[in-house]
Amino acid sequence: MSLFSSWQTWALLSAVFAALTAIFAKVGIENVNSDFATFIRTIVILLCLGAILAVTGQFQSPGSVSPRSYAFLVLSGLATGASWVCYFRALKLGDAAQVAPIDKLSVVLVALFAFVFLGERPSATGWLGIALISAGAVLLVIRR
């Protein structure tokens, strides 16, 4: 199996880029309204994804997507937009080293939502990891 056909590789890259997002955004929003900063970020993402689709030939006919998929992708897009707006506002007001751990509680929430809505069942060690992530996020944001 190729390194780039592994979900673990892509998940690790996602974490690296998410970390860079926090650092770059914190510096970038210094003298910029957080909503406008989110707007700029969104334009960059649209352009990059458009280029990726064009270069790789992966553009898909919009008619080939089911209405159910559209509905959930729209909901996902709305949730992403809300997350970005909240994240950038939090970065504008707080330290990146405190905002990011709270944002990463999304890992815990995904596990809980997947349990409730998707029927996914983490192992005992999985639940322990979820608890440790929760505890770690809390410890990282406590000011001494």
NUMAR-850328 format. One line per 8 residues: their letters; for each residue x, y, z of N, C-alpha, C, O. Coordinates in steps of 0.2 Angstrom, whole numbers. Layout:
NUMAR-850328
a) X,Y,Z,X,Y,Z,X,Y,Z,X,Y,Z | ...
end
This chain:
NUMAR-850328
mslfsswq) 4,-6,0,0,0,0,4,6,0,9,7,4 | 3,11,-4,6,17,-5,5,21,2,0,21,5 | 10,25,3,9,30,9,3,35,8,0,36,13 | 2,37,2,-3,42,1,-10,38,-1,-15,42,-2 | -10,32,0,-17,28,0,-19,26,7,-24,22,7 | -16,28,12,-17,27,19,-21,32,22,-19,38,22 | -27,31,25,-31,36,29,-27,39,34,-28,45,36 | -22,35,37,-18,38,43,-14,43,40,-13,48,44
twallsav) -11,43,34,-7,48,32,-10,54,31,-8,60,33 | -16,53,28,-20,59,26,-23,63,33,-24,69,33 | -25,59,38,-27,61,44,-21,65,47,-22,70,50 | -15,62,47,-9,66,50,-8,72,46,-7,78,50 | -8,72,40,-8,78,36,-13,83,38,-12,89,38 | -19,81,39,-25,86,41,-23,89,47,-24,95,48 | -20,85,52,-18,88,59,-13,93,58,-13,99,61 | -8,92,54,-2,96,53,-5,103,50,-3,108,52
faaltaif) -9,102,44,-12,108,41,-17,112,46,-17,118,45 | -20,108,50,-25,112,55,-21,116,60,-23,121,62 | -15,113,62,-11,117,66,-8,123,63,-8,128,66 | -6,122,57,-3,128,53,-9,133,52,-7,139,52 | -15,131,51,-20,135,50,-21,140,56,-22,146,56 | -21,137,62,-21,141,68,-16,146,69,-17,152,70 | -9,144,67,-4,149,68,-4,154,63,-4,160,64 | -5,152,56,-6,157,51,-12,162,52,-11,168,51
akvgienv) -18,159,54,-23,163,55,-22,168,61,-24,174,60 | -19,166,66,-18,171,72,-14,177,70,-15,182,72 | -9,176,66,-5,181,63,-9,185,58,-8,191,58 | -12,182,54,-16,185,48,-22,190,51,-23,194,47 | -25,188,56,-31,192,58,-29,198,63,-33,201,66 | -23,199,64,-20,204,69,-24,211,68,-26,214,73 | -25,213,62,-28,219,60,-34,219,55,-35,223,51 | -37,213,55,-42,211,51,-48,209,55,-48,205,59
nsdfatfi) -54,211,52,-61,208,55,-61,201,54,-59,198,49 | -63,197,59,-62,189,59,-67,187,53,-65,182,50 | -73,190,52,-77,187,47,-74,189,40,-75,184,36 | -71,194,39,-68,196,33,-62,191,32,-61,189,26 | -59,190,37,-53,185,36,-56,178,34,-53,175,30 | -61,176,37,-64,170,35,-66,170,28,-66,165,24 | -69,175,26,-71,176,19,-65,175,14,-65,172,9 | -59,178,16,-53,178,12,-51,170,11,-49,168,6
rtivillc) -51,167,17,-49,160,18,-53,156,13,-51,151,10 | -60,157,13,-64,153,9,-63,154,2,-63,149,-2 | -62,160,0,-60,161,-7,-54,157,-9,-54,154,-15 | -49,157,-5,-43,154,-6,-44,146,-7,-42,143,-11 | -48,144,-3,-50,137,-3,-54,135,-9,-52,130,-12 | -58,139,-11,-62,138,-17,-57,138,-23,-58,133,-28 | -53,142,-24,-48,143,-29,-44,136,-29,-42,133,-35 | -41,134,-23,-37,129,-23,-40,122,-25,-38,118,-29
lgailavt) -46,121,-22,-50,115,-24,-52,115,-32,-52,110,-35 | -54,121,-34,-55,121,-41,-49,119,-46,-50,116,-50 | -43,122,-44,-37,120,-47,-36,112,-46,-34,109,-51 | -37,109,-40,-36,102,-39,-40,98,-44,-38,93,-47 | -47,100,-44,-52,96,-48,-50,97,-56,-50,92,-59 | -48,103,-58,-46,104,-65,-40,100,-67,-39,97,-72 | -34,100,-62,-28,97,-64,-29,89,-64,-26,85,-68 | -33,86,-59,-34,79,-58,-39,76,-62,-40,70,-63
gqfqspgs) -43,81,-65,-49,78,-69,-54,75,-65,-58,70,-68 | -55,77,-59,-60,74,-54,-66,77,-54,-71,75,-50 | -67,82,-58,-74,86,-58,-79,81,-59,-79,77,-64 | -85,81,-56,-90,77,-56,-96,81,-59,-98,86,-57 | -100,78,-63,-106,81,-65,-111,82,-59,-113,77,-56 | -114,88,-58,-118,89,-53,-124,85,-53,-127,83,-48 | -126,83,-59,-132,79,-59,-131,71,-57,-136,68,-56 | -125,70,-56,-123,63,-54,-124,62,-46,-123,57,-43
vsprsyaf) -125,68,-42,-125,68,-35,-132,67,-33,-137,71,-35 | -134,63,-28,-141,61,-26,-143,67,-22,-139,71,-19 | -150,68,-22,-152,74,-17,-151,73,-10,-149,78,-7 | -150,67,-8,-148,65,-1,-141,68,0,-140,71,5 | -137,66,-4,-130,68,-4,-129,76,-4,-126,79,0 | -133,79,-8,-133,86,-8,-135,89,-2,-132,94,1 | -141,86,1,-143,89,7,-138,88,13,-137,93,17 | -135,83,13,-130,82,19,-123,86,17,-120,88,22
lvlsglat) -122,87,11,-116,91,9,-117,98,11,-113,102,13 | -123,100,10,-125,107,11,-125,108,19,-122,113,21 | -128,104,22,-128,104,30,-120,104,32,-119,108,37 | -116,100,29,-109,100,31,-106,106,30,-102,109,34 | -107,109,24,-105,116,22,-107,121,27,-103,126,29 | -113,121,29,-116,126,34,-112,125,40,-110,130,44 | -111,119,43,-108,118,49,-100,120,48,-98,123,53 | -97,119,43,-90,121,42,-90,128,42,-85,131,45
gaswvcyf) -94,132,39,-94,139,39,-95,142,46,-92,146,48 | -100,139,49,-101,141,56,-95,140,61,-93,144,65 | -92,134,60,-86,132,63,-80,137,62,-77,140,66 | -79,139,55,-74,144,54,-75,151,57,-70,154,59 | -81,153,56,-83,160,59,-81,160,66,-78,164,69 | -84,154,70,-82,154,77,-75,153,79,-73,157,83 | -71,149,75,-64,148,76,-60,155,75,-56,156,79 | -62,158,70,-58,165,68,-60,170,74,-55,174,76
ralklgda) -66,170,76,-68,175,81,-64,173,88,-62,177,91 | -64,167,89,-60,164,95,-53,166,95,-50,168,100 | -50,165,89,-43,167,88,-42,174,89,-36,176,91 | -46,178,86,-46,185,87,-45,187,94,-42,192,96 | -49,184,98,-50,186,105,-45,182,110,-44,185,116 | -43,176,108,-39,172,113,-32,170,110,-31,171,104 | -28,167,114,-22,164,112,-23,157,108,-27,153,109 | -19,157,102,-20,151,98,-19,144,102,-22,139,101
aqvapidk) -14,144,107,-13,139,111,-18,137,116,-19,131,118 | -23,141,117,-29,140,121,-35,138,116,-39,134,118 | -36,142,111,-41,141,106,-41,134,103,-46,131,103 | -35,132,100,-35,126,97,-37,120,101,-41,116,98 | -35,119,107,-37,113,111,-44,113,112,-47,107,111 | -48,118,113,-55,118,114,-58,116,107,-63,113,107 | -55,119,101,-58,117,95,-57,110,94,-61,107,90 | -52,107,96,-51,100,95,-55,95,99,-55,89,98
lsvvlval) -59,98,103,-64,94,107,-69,92,102,-73,87,103 | -69,94,96,-73,91,90,-71,84,89,-76,80,87 | -65,82,91,-63,75,91,-68,71,95,-71,65,94 | -69,73,101,-73,70,106,-80,70,104,-84,65,104 | -83,76,101,-89,77,99,-91,72,93,-96,69,93 | -86,71,89,-87,67,83,-88,60,86,-92,56,83 | -84,58,90,-85,51,93,-92,50,96,-95,45,95 | -94,55,100,-100,55,103,-106,55,98,-111,51,99
fafvflge) -106,59,93,-111,60,88,-111,53,84,-116,51,82 | -105,51,82,-105,44,78,-108,39,82,-111,34,79 | -107,39,89,-110,33,93,-117,34,93,-121,29,92 | -120,40,94,-127,41,94,-131,41,87,-136,37,87 | -128,44,82,-131,44,76,-129,39,71,-133,37,66 | -123,37,71,-121,32,66,-120,25,69,-119,20,65 | -121,24,75,-120,17,78,-113,15,79,-112,9,79 | -108,19,78,-101,17,79,-100,16,86,-102,19,90
rpsatgwl) -96,10,87,-95,8,94,-87,8,95,-84,3,94 | -85,13,99,-77,13,100,-76,8,105,-80,6,109 | -70,5,105,-68,0,110,-67,3,117,-67,9,117 | -65,-1,122,-64,2,128,-58,7,128,-58,12,131 | -53,5,124,-47,9,124,-49,16,120,-46,21,121 | -53,15,115,-56,21,111,-59,26,116,-58,32,116 | -63,23,120,-67,28,125,-62,31,130,-62,37,132 | -57,27,132,-51,30,136,-48,36,132,-46,41,135
gialisag) -46,34,126,-43,40,122,-47,46,122,-45,52,122 | -54,45,121,-59,51,120,-59,54,127,-59,61,127 | -59,51,133,-58,54,139,-52,58,140,-52,63,143 | -46,55,138,-40,58,139,-39,64,134,-36,69,136 | -42,64,128,-42,70,124,-46,76,128,-44,82,128 | -52,74,130,-56,79,134,-52,82,140,-52,88,141 | -49,78,144,-45,80,149,-39,84,147,-38,89,150 | -36,82,142,-30,86,139,-32,93,137,-29,98,138
avllvirr) -38,93,133,-40,100,131,-42,104,137,-40,110,137 | -45,102,142,-46,106,148,-39,108,151,-39,114,153 | -35,103,152,-28,105,155,-24,111,151,-21,115,154 | -25,110,145,-21,115,141,-24,122,141,-21,127,140 | -30,123,143,-33,130,143,-34,133,150,-35,138,151 | -32,129,155,-32,131,162,-26,136,163,-20,134,161 | -28,142,165,-22,147,166,-20,146,173,-24,145,178 | -13,146,174,-10,146,181,-10,152,184,-8,153,190
end
